[in-house]
Amino acid sequence: MEVQIVPAEGNEPIDRIHVVSITIRTFKGRRDVEAHLFKSCPEPSETADYPWDKLIGAPLDPENPGAAEGVKRMVAEAFTPQERDIVVEYLQERYGSRLTCITACPLSLPVPQGVTALSDIPEGKTLGFIHFENVQNYSLPFGIKGFYDLAQHPPLAADNS
């Protein structure tokens, strides 16, 4: 399993900017499924004093700017460096044989207004969430979920030899 951790530059106004993704060998009949992890149920107090004017950028689409609240939720769902390291270690120990890759990197700041937080994406036929915190013997001090889109990944090939 490959682990890639891209460090932050060091001049960011906050430390809660790290995102983690995993690639699962096989999942729900698909191969190499990428899941984007995020902190579930973040505490509002953790981000209350953030300098939002430095964190929220110009809208992606000026004609439909969206709300700044989506960016605020997205940042709240990100990990601090310490949380990132705890998540990566947990994934390596618990799911190492099932994963091909763990990637962690910082968000690019400022985040454009109109970006949707992962928790705001509705589940659908191919879109869904892995609820890690509901797995037996979950040991992290905070909950994490993983967003996936099965439509983005090839199905397992049927063996018709």
C-alpha positions as CSV (number, residue, x, y, z in Angstrom):
1,M,0.0,0.0,0.0
2,E,1.3,3.4,-0.9
3,V,1.0,6.3,1.6
4,Q,1.4,9.9,0.3
5,I,1.3,12.7,2.8
6,V,1.8,16.2,1.3
7,P,2.7,18.7,3.9
8,A,1.2,22.2,4.2
9,E,3.4,25.1,3.2
10,G,3.5,26.3,6.8
11,N,2.0,29.8,6.3
12,E,-1.7,28.9,6.4
13,P,-3.9,30.9,8.7
14,I,-5.3,27.7,10.3
15,D,-4.2,24.1,10.8
16,R,-7.6,22.4,10.0
17,I,-6.9,22.2,6.2
18,H,-5.9,18.5,5.6
19,V,-7.9,16.1,3.6
20,V,-7.5,12.4,3.2
21,S,-8.6,10.0,0.5
22,I,-8.2,6.3,0.1
23,T,-8.3,3.9,-2.8
24,I,-10.1,0.6,-1.9
25,R,-9.0,-2.5,-4.0
26,T,-12.6,-3.7,-4.3
27,F,-15.8,-2.2,-3.0
28,K,-19.4,-2.9,-3.8
29,G,-18.6,-4.7,-7.0
30,R,-16.1,-2.1,-8.2
31,R,-12.4,-1.9,-8.5
32,D,-10.1,0.8,-7.1
33,V,-12.8,2.9,-5.5
34,E,-11.7,6.3,-4.3
35,A,-13.3,7.5,-1.1
36,H,-12.8,11.1,0.3
37,L,-12.7,11.1,4.1
38,F,-14.0,13.8,6.3
39,K,-14.6,14.5,10.0
40,S,-18.3,13.7,10.7
41,C,-20.1,15.9,13.2
42,P,-17.4,18.5,13.7
43,E,-17.7,20.7,16.8
44,P,-18.8,24.2,15.7
45,S,-16.6,25.7,18.5
46,E,-13.5,24.3,16.7
47,T,-14.0,26.7,13.8
48,A,-15.8,29.6,15.5
49,D,-12.8,32.0,15.6
50,Y,-11.4,31.2,12.1
51,P,-10.5,34.2,9.9
52,W,-13.2,33.3,7.3
53,D,-12.3,36.4,5.2
54,K,-8.9,34.6,4.5
55,L,-10.4,31.2,4.0
56,I,-13.4,31.9,1.7
57,G,-12.5,33.0,-1.8
58,A,-14.3,34.4,-4.8
59,P,-17.2,32.3,-6.1
60,L,-16.6,29.5,-8.6
61,D,-19.6,30.9,-10.6
62,P,-20.2,34.6,-10.0
63,E,-23.7,34.3,-11.4
64,N,-24.5,31.6,-8.8
65,P,-22.2,32.3,-6.0
66,G,-23.7,29.8,-3.5
67,A,-23.4,30.3,0.3
68,A,-20.3,30.7,2.3
69,E,-21.8,28.1,4.8
70,G,-20.8,25.3,2.4
71,V,-17.1,26.3,2.6
72,K,-17.4,26.7,6.4
73,R,-18.7,23.1,6.7
74,M,-16.0,21.9,4.3
75,V,-13.3,23.4,6.4
76,A,-14.8,22.1,9.6
77,E,-14.8,18.6,8.1
78,A,-11.1,18.8,7.3
79,F,-8.4,17.5,9.6
80,T,-5.7,19.1,11.7
81,P,-2.2,17.6,11.1
82,Q,-2.6,15.6,14.3
83,E,-6.0,14.3,13.3
84,R,-4.7,13.5,9.8
85,D,-1.9,11.4,11.3
86,I,-4.3,9.5,13.6
87,V,-6.6,8.8,10.6
88,V,-3.7,7.6,8.4
89,E,-2.3,5.3,11.1
90,Y,-5.7,3.9,11.8
91,L,-6.4,3.2,8.2
92,Q,-3.0,1.5,7.7
93,E,-3.5,-0.7,10.7
94,R,-7.1,-1.6,10.2
95,Y,-7.6,-1.6,6.5
96,G,-4.0,-1.8,5.1
97,S,-4.6,-5.1,3.1
98,R,-7.8,-3.7,1.5
99,L,-6.3,-0.4,0.4
100,T,-3.9,0.4,-2.5
101,C,-3.3,4.0,-1.5
102,I,-3.8,6.6,1.2
103,T,-3.3,10.2,0.2
104,A,-3.3,13.2,2.5
105,C,-2.8,16.8,1.4
106,P,-3.8,20.3,2.4
107,L,-6.7,22.2,0.9
108,S,-5.8,25.1,-1.4
109,L,-6.7,28.3,0.3
110,P,-8.8,30.3,-0.1
111,V,-11.6,27.8,-0.9
112,P,-13.9,29.2,-3.6
113,Q,-17.4,30.2,-2.4
114,G,-20.0,27.8,-3.7
115,V,-17.9,24.6,-3.0
116,T,-20.1,21.9,-1.4
117,A,-19.1,20.2,1.8
118,L,-18.9,16.4,1.4
119,S,-21.6,15.9,4.1
120,D,-24.0,18.0,2.0
121,I,-23.9,15.6,-1.0
122,P,-27.1,13.5,-1.1
123,E,-26.7,9.8,-1.3
124,G,-28.0,8.2,-4.5
125,K,-27.8,5.2,-6.7
126,T,-24.0,5.4,-7.0
127,L,-23.2,8.0,-4.4
128,G,-22.8,7.1,-0.8
129,F,-20.9,7.2,2.4
130,I,-18.8,4.8,4.4
131,H,-19.6,5.2,8.1
132,F,-16.3,4.3,9.7
133,E,-17.5,5.3,13.1
134,N,-20.2,2.6,13.0
135,V,-17.7,-0.3,12.4
136,Q,-17.2,-2.6,15.4
137,N,-14.1,-1.7,17.5
138,Y,-13.8,1.8,16.0
139,S,-11.1,3.5,18.1
140,L,-10.6,7.1,16.9
141,P,-11.6,9.9,19.2
142,F,-13.8,11.5,16.5
143,G,-16.0,10.2,13.8
144,I,-15.0,9.9,10.1
145,K,-17.0,9.1,7.0
146,G,-15.9,8.5,3.4
147,F,-17.7,9.8,0.4
148,Y,-17.6,7.6,-2.8
149,D,-19.1,7.6,-6.3
150,L,-19.3,4.1,-7.7
151,A,-20.0,5.5,-11.2
152,Q,-16.4,6.8,-11.4
153,H,-14.9,3.3,-11.1
154,P,-14.8,0.2,-13.3
155,P,-16.9,-2.8,-12.3
156,L,-15.1,-6.0,-11.4
157,A,-14.6,-8.1,-14.5
158,A,-16.7,-11.3,-14.6
159,D,-14.5,-14.4,-14.9
160,N,-16.0,-16.4,-17.8
161,S,-13.1,-18.7,-18.5
